[in-house]
Amino acid sequence: MSSSQDRHGPRQLGDILTDLFAARGYARLRARDELESAWSRAVGESRSKLTKLGGIRRGVLTVVVAHSALLEEFAAFEKQAILASLRGEAVGSVIRDIKFRVGSVDDR
């Protein structure tokens, strides 16, 4: 079969849906939802409400926290456990490190 016939012949539904999801950004949105759920499980529901996930840049997840005491708790005592949990549960996101900063979390 020639390559022109491959391009114009019937395609499997899974291939078509994969292309559609990629074109519409669904994979990125799904990865974000997966990350937010994994974050909530990693830090606990009550503490996740005191945080807001930022973006991931070069493998570094930025997290805004409501106050400095929580920042210190996460950064000094829980960062490695949180990273391990996120790496195991948020497989759609590549996270090498977490950067915490104090800021407003109200506009979640």
N, C-alpha and C positions, 0 to 999 in steps of 0.2 A: 504494500500500500504506500502511495507517495505521501510526502509531507503535506501537500495541498489537500489531499483527501482527509488526512487526520484533522486538519484545522476546520474543515467545513462539514465533517461528518457528525453523527450524533455524539453527544457528550454525556457522561454519567451525571446524574442529578447531584451527587456529592461534590463533584468538581464545580458545577455551576453555582451551588450554594456557597462553597468556599470562596469563589471569586466575588460573589455578591457581598458576602460578609466583609471581605477585605476592602471592597470598594466603598462600602457604607461605614466602615470604621467599627463594626460590631465587635470585632475581636478586641480592639482597644477598650471599648466600653465594658465588655465582659471581664477583661483583665482588671480593670479598675474596680468593678464590683467585687470580684474575687479578692482583690487586695484589701478592700475596705472590710469585707467579712472576716478575712484572716486577721486583720489588725484587731478587730473587735474581740475575736476569740483569744488572741495572744495577750492582750492587756486587760481584758475583762470589759464587760458591757458598761459598767459605771465609769471606769476611767477612760474608755474610748470616747465618751461624751465630753470629756475635758480636753480632747485633742481634735486636730483637723489634719488630714493627710494632704501634703503638698504633692509636688511632682517627683518623678524619678529622673535624675540627670546623671549620666555616666555611672549608673548603678547605685547612686546614693539617694535614698528616700528622705525627703524633708518632711518633718512632722512639727506642726505648731502645737504647743501645749499651753494650757490656761495659766499656769503659774510656775515659778522657779523651783518650788519644792518638788513638783511632779517631774520637771525636767531633770533635776538631779537624781531622783529615784530611778527614772528610766535610764539615763546616761550612765550612772555609776553602778547600778545594781542589776538591771534587767535587760540591758541592751543585747547581750549575746543570746539570751534565751528568746527574746523577741525576734531577733534575726533568724535564729534556727527555726522558730515556728513559722515565720513568714516564708522562708525558703521552702519549707515543706508543704505549705498550704496554698501559697499564691504562686503557683507554677507558671502563670502567664506573665510574671514580672521578674526581672533579674535584679536582685537587691544584694549589693555587696556590703553596704553600710547604711546607717541611719544618722541623720543630723537633726537634732532637736533644737527648737528655738521657742522662746516665750512670745506669745501674741494672742490676738483675738481669735476665738474659736466659735463665736456666735453665728457667723454667716455660713454655717455648714449647709 
